[in-house]
Amino acid sequence: MLALSASATLLGVTNHMLRNIAAIPLLWVLPLSLYLLSFIICFDNPRWYYRPAWYALFAAASCG
């Protein structure tokens, strides 16, 4: 479910940006780069990945 929510959020944000904000070619690169940067930060070092904190952030984001 965590991977599904991250992918769905990426698709939703990209779709909203391209349809409602501006139809600029290659604007989808910005959300994709943020998405990939979060993976780099998360899996770079074990101290970045504290599981209870990510669960709390996921619960807060899901409710929002």
All heavy atoms as TSV, in Angstrom:
chain	resi	resn	atom	element	x	y	z
A	1	MET	N	N	0.819	-1.189	0.000
A	1	MET	CA	C	0.000	0.000	0.000
A	1	MET	C	C	0.869	1.262	0.000
A	1	MET	O	O	0.469	2.256	-0.576
A	1	MET	CB	C	-0.922	0.007	1.221
A	1	MET	CG	C	-2.034	-1.029	1.176
A	1	MET	SD	S	-3.124	-0.883	-0.247
A	1	MET	CE	C	-3.911	0.663	0.070
A	2	LEU	N	N	2.017	1.212	0.653
A	2	LEU	CA	C	2.881	2.388	0.662
A	2	LEU	C	C	3.408	2.702	-0.737
A	2	LEU	O	O	3.436	3.859	-1.152
A	2	LEU	CB	C	4.049	2.179	1.635
A	2	LEU	CG	C	3.706	2.186	3.117
A	2	LEU	CD1	C	4.914	1.794	3.938
A	2	LEU	CD2	C	3.189	3.535	3.540
A	3	ALA	N	N	3.823	1.682	-1.454
A	3	ALA	CA	C	4.315	1.905	-2.816
A	3	ALA	C	C	3.188	2.363	-3.733
A	3	ALA	O	O	3.394	3.229	-4.597
A	3	ALA	CB	C	4.946	0.634	-3.361
A	4	LEU	N	N	2.002	1.821	-3.545
A	4	LEU	CA	C	0.847	2.221	-4.348
A	4	LEU	C	C	0.503	3.676	-4.106
A	4	LEU	O	O	0.234	4.422	-5.056
A	4	LEU	CB	C	-0.353	1.331	-4.029
A	4	LEU	CG	C	-1.664	1.759	-4.666
A	4	LEU	CD1	C	-1.666	1.414	-6.135
A	4	LEU	CD2	C	-2.825	1.113	-3.958
A	5	SER	N	N	0.525	4.105	-2.864
A	5	SER	CA	C	0.159	5.493	-2.564
A	5	SER	C	C	1.196	6.477	-3.121
A	5	SER	O	O	0.834	7.546	-3.610
A	5	SER	CB	C	-0.007	5.682	-1.063
A	5	SER	OG	O	1.213	5.476	-0.414
A	6	ALA	N	N	2.465	6.127	-3.057
A	6	ALA	CA	C	3.501	7.013	-3.602
A	6	ALA	C	C	3.368	7.144	-5.113
A	6	ALA	O	O	3.444	8.249	-5.661
A	6	ALA	CB	C	4.879	6.490	-3.233
A	7	SER	N	N	3.141	6.041	-5.789
A	7	SER	CA	C	2.991	6.083	-7.236
A	7	SER	C	C	1.716	6.821	-7.647
A	7	SER	O	O	1.721	7.610	-8.597
A	7	SER	CB	C	2.973	4.655	-7.789
A	7	SER	OG	O	2.818	4.670	-9.176
A	8	ALA	N	N	0.633	6.589	-6.928
A	8	ALA	CA	C	-0.627	7.265	-7.243
A	8	ALA	C	C	-0.522	8.770	-6.992
A	8	ALA	O	O	-1.060	9.576	-7.760
A	8	ALA	CB	C	-1.755	6.670	-6.410
A	9	THR	N	N	0.186	9.145	-5.938
A	9	THR	CA	C	0.380	10.570	-5.665
A	9	THR	C	C	1.213	11.229	-6.755
A	9	THR	O	O	0.897	12.334	-7.197
A	9	THR	CB	C	1.058	10.758	-4.300
A	9	THR	OG1	O	0.260	10.129	-3.302
A	9	THR	CG2	C	1.222	12.220	-3.960
A	10	LEU	N	N	2.263	10.555	-7.196
A	10	LEU	CA	C	3.085	11.087	-8.287
A	10	LEU	C	C	2.251	11.283	-9.540
A	10	LEU	O	O	2.316	12.335	-10.185
A	10	LEU	CB	C	4.260	10.159	-8.573
A	10	LEU	CG	C	5.108	10.524	-9.795
A	10	LEU	CD1	C	5.863	11.813	-9.549
A	10	LEU	CD2	C	6.040	9.405	-10.147
A	11	LEU	N	N	1.454	10.301	-9.897
A	11	LEU	CA	C	0.618	10.420	-11.088
A	11	LEU	C	C	-0.434	11.515	-10.937
A	11	LEU	O	O	-0.693	12.271	-11.879
A	11	LEU	CB	C	-0.057	9.083	-11.383
A	11	LEU	CG	C	0.862	7.984	-11.887
A	11	LEU	CD1	C	0.107	6.663	-11.960
A	11	LEU	CD2	C	1.430	8.350	-13.235
A	12	GLY	N	N	-1.036	11.610	-9.765
A	12	GLY	CA	C	-2.052	12.628	-9.540
A	12	GLY	C	C	-1.501	14.042	-9.595
A	12	GLY	O	O	-2.095	14.933	-10.214
A	13	VAL	N	N	-0.357	14.264	-8.962
A	13	VAL	CA	C	0.259	15.592	-8.967
A	13	VAL	C	C	0.703	15.971	-10.374
A	13	VAL	O	O	0.484	17.102	-10.827
A	13	VAL	CB	C	1.442	15.636	-7.974
A	13	VAL	CG1	C	2.287	16.880	-8.164
A	13	VAL	CG2	C	0.930	15.560	-6.553
A	14	THR	N	N	1.318	15.045	-11.072
A	14	THR	CA	C	1.756	15.320	-12.438
A	14	THR	C	C	0.573	15.622	-13.343
A	14	THR	O	O	0.615	16.567	-14.138
A	14	THR	CB	C	2.556	14.122	-12.987
A	14	THR	OG1	O	3.634	13.850	-12.103
A	14	THR	CG2	C	3.105	14.419	-14.364
A	15	ASN	N	N	-0.495	14.853	-13.231
A	15	ASN	CA	C	-1.677	15.081	-14.044
A	15	ASN	C	C	-2.278	16.449	-13.736
A	15	ASN	O	O	-2.668	17.185	-14.652
A	15	ASN	CB	C	-2.706	13.977	-13.790
A	15	ASN	CG	C	-3.849	14.024	-14.755
A	15	ASN	OD1	O	-3.752	14.600	-15.823
A	15	ASN	ND2	N	-4.952	13.420	-14.376
A	16	HIS	N	N	-2.377	16.807	-12.478
A	16	HIS	CA	C	-2.928	18.109	-12.099
A	16	HIS	C	C	-2.065	19.250	-12.632
A	16	HIS	O	O	-2.590	20.250	-13.136
A	16	HIS	CB	C	-3.053	18.206	-10.583
A	16	HIS	CG	C	-3.522	19.542	-10.110
A	16	HIS	ND1	N	-4.828	19.950	-10.252
A	16	HIS	CD2	C	-2.871	20.565	-9.528
A	16	HIS	CE1	C	-4.963	21.167	-9.766
A	16	HIS	NE2	N	-3.779	21.560	-9.315
A	17	MET	N	N	-0.739	19.114	-12.508
A	17	MET	CA	C	0.155	20.171	-12.980
A	17	MET	C	C	0.031	20.377	-14.482
A	17	MET	O	O	-0.009	21.509	-14.957
A	17	MET	CB	C	1.606	19.830	-12.638
A	17	MET	CG	C	1.970	20.042	-11.189
A	17	MET	SD	S	3.657	19.545	-10.819
A	17	MET	CE	C	4.599	20.492	-11.991
A	18	LEU	N	N	-0.029	19.292	-15.224
A	18	LEU	CA	C	-0.033	19.425	-16.677
A	18	LEU	C	C	-1.378	19.869	-17.224
A	18	LEU	O	O	-1.448	20.501	-18.278
A	18	LEU	CB	C	0.384	18.101	-17.312
A	18	LEU	CG	C	1.834	17.707	-17.058
A	18	LEU	CD1	C	2.128	16.349	-17.662
A	18	LEU	CD2	C	2.777	18.749	-17.612
A	19	ARG	N	N	-2.458	19.567	-16.541
A	19	ARG	CA	C	-3.778	19.944	-17.045
A	19	ARG	C	C	-4.271	21.291	-16.534
A	19	ARG	O	O	-4.911	22.030	-17.266
A	19	ARG	CB	C	-4.797	18.870	-16.699
A	19	ARG	CG	C	-4.580	17.593	-17.454
A	19	ARG	CD	C	-5.683	16.612	-17.143
A	19	ARG	NE	N	-5.418	15.342	-17.759
A	19	ARG	CZ	C	-5.986	14.945	-18.880
A	19	ARG	NH1	N	-6.829	15.722	-19.495
A	19	ARG	NH2	N	-5.691	13.765	-19.383
A	20	ASN	N	N	-3.990	21.617	-15.272
A	20	ASN	CA	C	-4.581	22.802	-14.668
A	20	ASN	C	C	-3.623	23.972	-14.479
A	20	ASN	O	O	-4.064	25.104	-14.408
A	20	ASN	CB	C	-5.189	22.436	-13.300
A	20	ASN	CG	C	-6.294	21.413	-13.452
A	20	ASN	OD1	O	-6.952	21.350	-14.468
A	20	ASN	ND2	N	-6.472	20.600	-12.435
A	21	ILE	N	N	-2.362	23.717	-14.342
A	21	ILE	CA	C	-1.424	24.810	-14.060
A	21	ILE	C	C	-0.812	25.340	-15.351
A	21	ILE	O	O	-1.002	26.495	-15.698
A	21	ILE	CB	C	-0.336	24.354	-13.071
A	21	ILE	CG1	C	-1.000	24.008	-11.727
A	21	ILE	CG2	C	0.714	25.425	-12.890
A	21	ILE	CD1	C	-0.069	23.464	-10.696
A	22	ALA	N	N	-0.079	24.510	-16.047
A	22	ALA	CA	C	0.553	24.955	-17.291
A	22	ALA	C	C	0.858	23.751	-18.158
A	22	ALA	O	O	1.299	22.724	-17.662
A	22	ALA	CB	C	1.844	25.707	-16.993
A	23	ALA	N	N	0.626	23.898	-19.425
A	23	ALA	CA	C	0.909	22.812	-20.373
A	23	ALA	C	C	2.290	23.029	-20.986
A	23	ALA	O	O	2.444	23.308	-22.161
A	23	ALA	CB	C	-0.153	22.766	-21.453
A	24	ILE	N	N	3.306	22.928	-20.149
A	24	ILE	CA	C	4.681	23.125	-20.585
A	24	ILE	C	C	5.309	21.758	-20.842
A	24	ILE	O	O	5.210	20.870	-19.998
A	24	ILE	CB	C	5.495	23.872	-19.507
A	24	ILE	CG1	C	4.859	25.221	-19.224
A	24	ILE	CG2	C	6.943	24.033	-19.924
A	24	ILE	CD1	C	5.464	25.927	-18.025
A	25	PRO	N	N	5.924	21.570	-21.996
A	25	PRO	CA	C	6.579	20.283	-22.239
A	25	PRO	C	C	7.664	20.002	-21.198
A	25	PRO	O	O	8.358	20.895	-20.736
A	25	PRO	CB	C	7.198	20.456	-23.631
A	25	PRO	CG	C	6.438	21.560	-24.257
A	25	PRO	CD	C	6.010	22.460	-23.132
A	26	LEU	N	N	7.752	18.775	-20.814
A	26	LEU	CA	C	8.727	18.282	-19.842
A	26	LEU	C	C	8.542	18.849	-18.434
A	26	LEU	O	O	9.450	18.820	-17.626
A	26	LEU	CB	C	10.157	18.523	-20.312
A	26	LEU	CG	C	10.564	17.804	-21.602
A	26	LEU	CD1	C	11.975	18.161	-21.979
A	26	LEU	CD2	C	10.423	16.307	-21.452
A	27	LEU	N	N	7.349	19.353	-18.109
A	27	LEU	CA	C	7.074	19.808	-16.747
A	27	LEU	C	C	6.956	18.626	-15.793
A	27	LEU	O	O	7.159	18.763	-14.596
A	27	LEU	CB	C	5.793	20.649	-16.707
A	27	LEU	CG	C	5.419	21.274	-15.372
A	27	LEU	CD1	C	6.512	22.245	-14.927
A	27	LEU	CD2	C	4.089	21.986	-15.477
A	28	TRP	N	N	6.682	17.448	-16.326
A	28	TRP	CA	C	6.549	16.246	-15.508
A	28	TRP	C	C	7.881	15.831	-14.892
A	28	TRP	O	O	7.911	15.012	-13.980
A	28	TRP	CB	C	5.981	15.098	-16.329
A	28	TRP	CG	C	6.780	14.813	-17.567
A	28	TRP	CD1	C	6.588	15.352	-18.794
A	28	TRP	CD2	C	7.919	13.959	-17.680
A	28	TRP	NE1	N	7.532	14.881	-19.676
A	28	TRP	CE2	C	8.357	14.015	-19.019
A	28	TRP	CE3	C	8.595	13.133	-16.794
A	28	TRP	CZ2	C	9.439	13.294	-19.476
A	28	TRP	CZ3	C	9.682	12.421	-17.254
A	28	TRP	CH2	C	10.083	12.500	-18.578
A	29	VAL	N	N	8.975	16.409	-15.341
A	29	VAL	CA	C	10.289	16.060	-14.804
A	29	VAL	C	C	10.426	16.538	-13.357
A	29	VAL	O	O	11.072	15.872	-12.540
A	29	VAL	CB	C	11.402	16.655	-15.696
A	29	VAL	CG1	C	12.778	16.473	-15.072
A	29	VAL	CG2	C	11.354	16.047	-17.073
A	30	LEU	N	N	9.798	17.649	-12.997
A	30	LEU	CA	C	9.898	18.181	-11.640
A	30	LEU	C	C	9.322	17.229	-10.590
A	30	LEU	O	O	10.034	16.877	-9.645
A	30	LEU	CB	C	9.226	19.547	-11.568
A	30	LEU	CG	C	9.252	20.231	-10.213
A	30	LEU	CD1	C	10.685	20.567	-9.818
A	30	LEU	CD2	C	8.399	21.471	-10.249
A	31	PRO	N	N	8.070	16.753	-10.720
A	31	PRO	CA	C	7.596	15.796	-9.708
A	31	PRO	C	C	8.355	14.473	-9.727
A	31	PRO	O	O	8.576	13.866	-8.676
A	31	PRO	CB	C	6.127	15.568	-10.040
A	31	PRO	CG	C	5.789	16.424	-11.173
A	31	PRO	CD	C	7.007	17.129	-11.618
A	32	LEU	N	N	8.781	14.040	-10.899
A	32	LEU	CA	C	9.543	12.800	-10.979
A	32	LEU	C	C	10.884	12.935	-10.278
A	32	LEU	O	O	11.316	12.022	-9.563
A	32	LEU	CB	C	9.750	12.400	-12.444
A	32	LEU	CG	C	10.552	11.125	-12.678
A	32	LEU	CD1	C	9.826	9.926	-12.083
A	32	LEU	CD2	C	10.801	10.923	-14.155
A	33	SER	N	N	11.542	14.064	-10.437
A	33	SER	CA	C	12.830	14.253	-9.768
A	33	SER	C	C	12.663	14.312	-8.249
A	33	SER	O	O	13.492	13.776	-7.516
A	33	SER	CB	C	13.520	15.515	-10.282
A	33	SER	OG	O	12.750	16.651	-9.978
A	34	LEU	N	N	11.594	14.936	-7.758
A	34	LEU	CA	C	11.336	14.945	-6.318
A	34	LEU	C	C	11.041	13.542	-5.798
A	34	LEU	O	O	11.471	13.169	-4.706
A	34	LEU	CB	C	10.188	15.889	-5.992
A	34	LEU	CG	C	10.451	17.371	-6.227
A	34	LEU	CD1	C	9.189	18.175	-5.994
A	34	LEU	CD2	C	11.578	17.850	-5.355
A	35	TYR	N	N	10.299	12.782	-6.572
A	35	TYR	CA	C	9.977	11.401	-6.213
A	35	TYR	C	C	11.245	10.550	-6.118
A	35	TYR	O	O	11.460	9.822	-5.144
A	35	TYR	CB	C	9.014	10.842	-7.259
A	35	TYR	CG	C	8.579	9.426	-7.071
A	35	TYR	CD1	C	7.687	9.074	-6.072
A	35	TYR	CD2	C	9.033	8.426	-7.926
A	35	TYR	CE1	C	7.268	7.776	-5.912
A	35	TYR	CE2	C	8.621	7.124	-7.774
A	35	TYR	CZ	C	7.731	6.798	-6.766
A	35	TYR	OH	O	7.320	5.508	-6.620
A	36	LEU	N	N	12.109	10.665	-7.098
A	36	LEU	CA	C	13.347	9.891	-7.089
A	36	LEU	C	C	14.316	10.388	-6.021
A	36	LEU	O	O	15.045	9.590	-5.420
A	36	LEU	CB	C	13.994	9.936	-8.473
A	36	LEU	CG	C	13.200	9.235	-9.575
A	36	LEU	CD1	C	13.878	9.438	-10.912
A	36	LEU	CD2	C	13.016	7.773	-9.273
A	37	LEU	N	N	14.328	11.686	-5.771
A	37	LEU	CA	C	15.174	12.228	-4.713
A	37	LEU	C	C	14.763	11.703	-3.347
A	37	LEU	O	O	15.620	11.430	-2.496
A	37	LEU	CB	C	15.122	13.750	-4.734
A	37	LEU	CG	C	16.020	14.474	-3.741
A	37	LEU	CD1	C	17.483	14.205	-4.060
A	37	LEU	CD2	C	15.719	15.947	-3.754
A	38	SER	N	N	13.459	11.512	-3.143
A	38	SER	CA	C	13.011	10.950	-1.866
A	38	SER	C	C	13.518	9.519	-1.692
A	38	SER	O	O	13.851	9.111	-0.580
A	38	SER	CB	C	11.484	10.997	-1.764
A	38	SER	OG	O	10.886	10.080	-2.652
A	39	PHE	N	N	13.598	8.746	-2.771
A	39	PHE	CA	C	14.158	7.396	-2.676
A	39	PHE	C	C	15.652	7.441	-2.381
A	39	PHE	O	O	16.159	6.638	-1.597
A	39	PHE	CB	C	13.925	6.617	-3.971
A	39	PHE	CG	C	12.597	5.951	-4.018
A	39	PHE	CD1	C	11.582	6.486	-4.779
A	39	PHE	CD2	C	12.350	4.794	-3.312
A	39	PHE	CE1	C	10.348	5.877	-4.825
A	39	PHE	CE2	C	11.128	4.174	-3.346
A	39	PHE	CZ	C	10.124	4.722	-4.109
A	40	ILE	N	N	16.360	8.366	-2.977
A	40	ILE	CA	C	17.792	8.479	-2.740
A	40	ILE	C	C	18.062	8.840	-1.287
A	40	ILE	O	O	18.917	8.252	-0.627
A	40	ILE	CB	C	18.414	9.530	-3.690
A	40	ILE	CG1	C	18.372	9.014	-5.131
A	40	ILE	CG2	C	19.844	9.859	-3.286
A	40	ILE	CD1	C	18.728	10.055	-6.155
A	41	ILE	N	N	17.312	9.792	-0.767
A	41	ILE	CA	C	17.501	10.197	0.627
A	41	ILE	C	C	17.127	9.061	1.578
A	41	ILE	O	O	17.815	8.800	2.560
A	41	ILE	CB	C	16.680	11.463	0.929
A	41	ILE	CG1	C	17.291	12.657	0.203
A	41	ILE	CG2	C	16.618	11.735	2.424
A	41	ILE	CD1	C	16.465	13.902	0.267
A	42	CYS	N	N	16.044	8.387	1.271
A	42	CYS	CA	C	15.537	7.348	2.158
A	42	CYS	C	C	16.487	6.154	2.240
A	42	CYS	O	O	16.722	5.621	3.319
A	42	CYS	CB	C	14.170	6.898	1.691
A	42	CYS	SG	S	13.423	5.667	2.737
A	43	PHE	N	N	17.030	5.718	1.119
A	43	PHE	CA	C	17.831	4.512	1.097
A	43	PHE	C	C	19.337	4.778	1.052
A	43	PHE	O	O	20.125	3.856	0.892
A	43	PHE	CB	C	17.420	3.634	-0.085
A	43	PHE	CG	C	16.014	3.141	0.033
A	43	PHE	CD1	C	15.045	3.561	-0.851
A	43	PHE	CD2	C	15.654	2.270	1.047
A	43	PHE	CE1	C	13.738	3.106	-0.742
A	43	PHE	CE2	C	14.366	1.806	1.167
A	43	PHE	CZ	C	13.408	2.232	0.270
A	44	ASP	N	N	19.741	6.023	1.215
A	44	ASP	CA	C	21.155	6.368	1.216
A	44	ASP	C	C	21.855	5.812	2.451
A	44	ASP	O	O	22.919	5.218	2.358
A	44	ASP	CB	C	21.316	7.880	1.159
A	44	ASP	CG	C	22.747	8.327	1.242
A	44	ASP	OD1	O	23.597	7.698	0.585
A	44	ASP	OD2	O	23.016	9.300	1.962
A	45	ASN	N	N	21.248	6.010	3.586
A	45	ASN	CA	C	21.848	5.605	4.848
A	45	ASN	C	C	20.731	5.118	5.763
A	45	ASN	O	O	19.647	5.693	5.759
A	45	ASN	CB	C	22.568	6.800	5.472
A	45	ASN	CG	C	23.555	6.386	6.526
A	45	ASN	OD1	O	23.488	5.289	7.067
A	45	ASN	ND2	N	24.488	7.279	6.833
A	46	PRO	N	N	20.955	4.086	6.563
A	46	PRO	CA	C	19.887	3.583	7.437
A	46	PRO	C	C	19.361	4.609	8.440
A	46	PRO	O	O	18.230	4.516	8.876
A	46	PRO	CB	C	20.542	2.411	8.167
A	46	PRO	CG	C	21.664	1.978	7.303
A	46	PRO	CD	C	22.139	3.223	6.605
A	47	ARG	N	N	20.146	5.602	8.797
A	47	ARG	CA	C	19.660	6.586	9.764
A	47	ARG	C	C	18.561	7.470	9.186
A	47	ARG	O	O	17.794	8.071	9.926
A	47	ARG	CB	C	20.804	7.442	10.276
A	47	ARG	CG	C	21.389	8.331	9.216
A	47	ARG	CD	C	22.586	9.087	9.725
A	47	ARG	NE	N	23.249	9.668	8.578
A	47	ARG	CZ	C	23.684	10.886	8.544
A	47	ARG	NH1	N	23.574	11.662	9.578
A	47	ARG	NH2	N	24.274	11.342	7.468
A	48	TRP	N	N	18.465	7.592	7.852
A	48	TRP	CA	C	17.401	8.386	7.238
A	48	TRP	C	C	16.064	7.661	7.297
A	48	TRP	O	O	15.018	8.289	7.248
A	48	TRP	CB	C	17.713	8.682	5.780
A	48	TRP	CG	C	18.832	9.624	5.575
A	48	TRP	CD1	C	20.080	9.307	5.134
A	48	TRP	CD2	C	18.843	11.033	5.786
A	48	TRP	NE1	N	20.854	10.425	5.065
A	48	TRP	CE2	C	20.119	11.496	5.447
A	48	TRP	CE3	C	17.887	11.943	6.219
A	48	TRP	CZ2	C	20.453	12.831	5.543
A	48	TRP	CZ3	C	18.227	13.273	6.303
A	48	TRP	CH2	C	19.502	13.700	5.969
A	49	TYR	N	N	16.123	6.350	7.361
A	49	TYR	CA	C	14.900	5.554	7.298
A	49	TYR	C	C	14.528	5.074	8.691
A	49	TYR	O	O	15.014	4.064	9.167
A	49	TYR	CB	C	15.085	4.359	6.354
A	49	TYR	CG	C	13.826	3.554	6.159
A	49	TYR	CD1	C	12.760	4.084	5.475
A	49	TYR	CD2	C	13.714	2.278	6.672
A	49	TYR	CE1	C	11.609	3.363	5.301
A	49	TYR	CE2	C	12.564	1.542	6.502
A	49	TYR	CZ	C	11.515	2.099	5.804
A	49	TYR	OH	O	10.366	1.371	5.640
A	50	TYR	N	N	13.663	5.807	9.343
A	50	TYR	CA	C	13.129	5.440	10.644
A	50	TYR	C	C	11.658	5.093	10.428
A	50	TYR	O	O	10.822	5.969	10.209
A	50	TYR	CB	C	13.300	6.594	11.625
A	50	TYR	CG	C	12.808	6.281	13.014
A	50	TYR	CD1	C	13.406	5.285	13.780
A	50	TYR	CD2	C	11.744	6.979	13.553
A	50	TYR	CE1	C	12.946	4.995	15.038
A	50	TYR	CE2	C	11.278	6.698	14.817
A	50	TYR	CZ	C	11.879	5.709	15.555
A	50	TYR	OH	O	11.423	5.422	16.802
A	51	ARG	N	N	11.360	3.803	10.423
A	51	ARG	CA	C	10.062	3.293	10.004
A	51	ARG	C	C	8.856	3.924	10.718
A	51	ARG	O	O	7.898	4.298	10.055
A	51	ARG	CB	C	10.025	1.777	10.128
A	51	ARG	CG	C	8.805	1.158	9.516
A	51	ARG	CD	C	8.861	-0.344	9.616
A	51	ARG	NE	N	9.953	-0.908	8.868
A	51	ARG	CZ	C	9.816	-1.542	7.719
A	51	ARG	NH1	N	8.628	-1.714	7.209
A	51	ARG	NH2	N	10.852	-2.020	7.096
A	52	PRO	N	N	8.840	4.068	12.048
A	52	PRO	CA	C	7.666	4.670	12.700
A	52	PRO	C	C	7.387	6.103	12.225
A	52	PRO	O	O	6.231	6.509	12.112
A	52	PRO	CB	C	8.009	4.633	14.185
A	52	PRO	CG	C	8.957	3.493	14.319
A	52	PRO	CD	C	9.763	3.510	13.053
A	53	ALA	N	N	8.423	6.862	11.942
A	53	ALA	CA	C	8.212	8.231	11.460
A	53	ALA	C	C	7.546	8.226	10.090
A	53	ALA	O	O	6.642	9.026	9.822
A	53	ALA	CB	C	9.539	8.976	11.402
A	54	TRP	N	N	7.965	7.325	9.204
A	54	TRP	CA	C	7.371	7.258	7.872
A	54	TRP	C	C	5.932	6.776	7.929
A	54	TRP	O	O	5.094	7.203	7.146
A	54	TRP	CB	C	8.206	6.371	6.949
A	54	TRP	CG	C	9.478	7.043	6.550
A	54	TRP	CD1	C	10.729	6.795	7.035
A	54	TRP	CD2	C	9.617	8.108	5.613
A	54	TRP	NE1	N	11.633	7.631	6.453
A	54	TRP	CE2	C	10.988	8.445	5.570
A	54	TRP	CE3	C	8.728	8.800	4.808
A	54	TRP	CZ2	C	11.469	9.451	4.756
A	54	TRP	CZ3	C	9.217	9.801	3.992
A	54	TRP	CH2	C	10.584	10.125	3.968
A	55	TYR	N	N	5.628	5.865	8.862
A	55	TYR	CA	C	4.238	5.435	9.025
A	55	TYR	C	C	3.361	6.587	9.489
A	55	TYR	O	O	2.231	6.751	9.032
A	55	TYR	CB	C	4.135	4.266	10.006
A	55	TYR	CG	C	4.525	2.938	9.432
A	55	TYR	CD1	C	5.137	1.984	10.221
A	55	TYR	CD2	C	4.283	2.633	8.105
A	55	TYR	CE1	C	5.504	0.762	9.700
A	55	TYR	CE2	C	4.655	1.411	7.575
A	55	TYR	CZ	C	5.257	0.486	8.373
A	55	TYR	OH	O	5.611	-0.733	7.852
A	56	ALA	N	N	3.884	7.391	10.394
A	56	ALA	CA	C	3.110	8.545	10.882
A	56	ALA	C	C	2.900	9.558	9.752
A	56	ALA	O	O	1.792	10.099	9.594
A	56	ALA	CB	C	3.836	9.200	12.052
A	57	LEU	N	N	3.924	9.804	8.960
A	57	LEU	CA	C	3.779	10.726	7.836
A	57	LEU	C	C	2.816	10.182	6.787
A	57	LEU	O	O	2.027	10.935	6.202
A	57	LEU	CB	C	5.146	10.993	7.185
A	57	LEU	CG	C	6.095	11.862	7.993
A	57	LEU	CD1	C	7.469	11.873	7.344
A	57	LEU	CD2	C	5.541	13.245	8.135
A	58	PHE	N	N	2.847	8.877	6.560
A	58	PHE	CA	C	1.917	8.266	5.613
A	58	PHE	C	C	0.481	8.392	6.100
A	58	PHE	O	O	-0.416	8.719	5.319
A	58	PHE	CB	C	2.285	6.804	5.391
A	58	PHE	CG	C	1.262	6.047	4.584
A	58	PHE	CD1	C	1.112	6.315	3.239
A	58	PHE	CD2	C	0.460	5.093	5.166
A	58	PHE	CE1	C	0.175	5.628	2.491
A	58	PHE	CE2	C	-0.485	4.401	4.428
A	58	PHE	CZ	C	-0.609	4.675	3.080
A	59	ALA	N	N	0.261	8.165	7.383
A	59	ALA	CA	C	-1.093	8.280	7.940
A	59	ALA	C	C	-1.595	9.712	7.844
A	59	ALA	O	O	-2.759	9.945	7.491
A	59	ALA	CB	C	-1.098	7.802	9.385
A	60	ALA	N	N	-0.734	10.676	8.118
A	60	ALA	CA	C	-1.134	12.081	8.023
A	60	ALA	C	C	-1.428	12.476	6.582
A	60	ALA	O	O	-2.404	13.199	6.306
A	60	ALA	CB	C	-0.040	12.976	8.601
A	61	ALA	N	N	-0.616	12.012	5.647
A	61	ALA	CA	C	-0.837	12.340	4.241
A	61	ALA	C	C	-2.081	11.655	3.693
A	61	ALA	O	O	-2.806	12.218	2.868
A	61	ALA	CB	C	0.384	11.944	3.413
A	62	SER	N	N	-2.356	10.451	4.158
A	62	SER	CA	C	-3.549	9.732	3.688
A	62	SER	C	C	-4.831	10.398	4.175
A	62	SER	O	O	-5.813	10.448	3.447
A	62	SER	CB	C	-3.516	8.289	4.174
A	62	SER	OG	O	-2.437	7.603	3.596
A	63	CYS	N	N	-4.787	10.896	5.384
A	63	CYS	CA	C	-5.970	11.582	5.924
A	63	CYS	C	C	-6.196	12.924	5.237
A	63	CYS	O	O	-7.333	13.365	5.107
A	63	CYS	CB	C	-5.833	11.785	7.420
A	63	CYS	SG	S	-5.899	10.251	8.358
A	64	GLY	N	N	-5.098	13.547	4.811
A	64	GLY	CA	C	-5.206	14.850	4.159
A	64	GLY	C	C	-5.638	14.707	2.748
A	64	GLY	O	O	-6.471	15.313	2.186
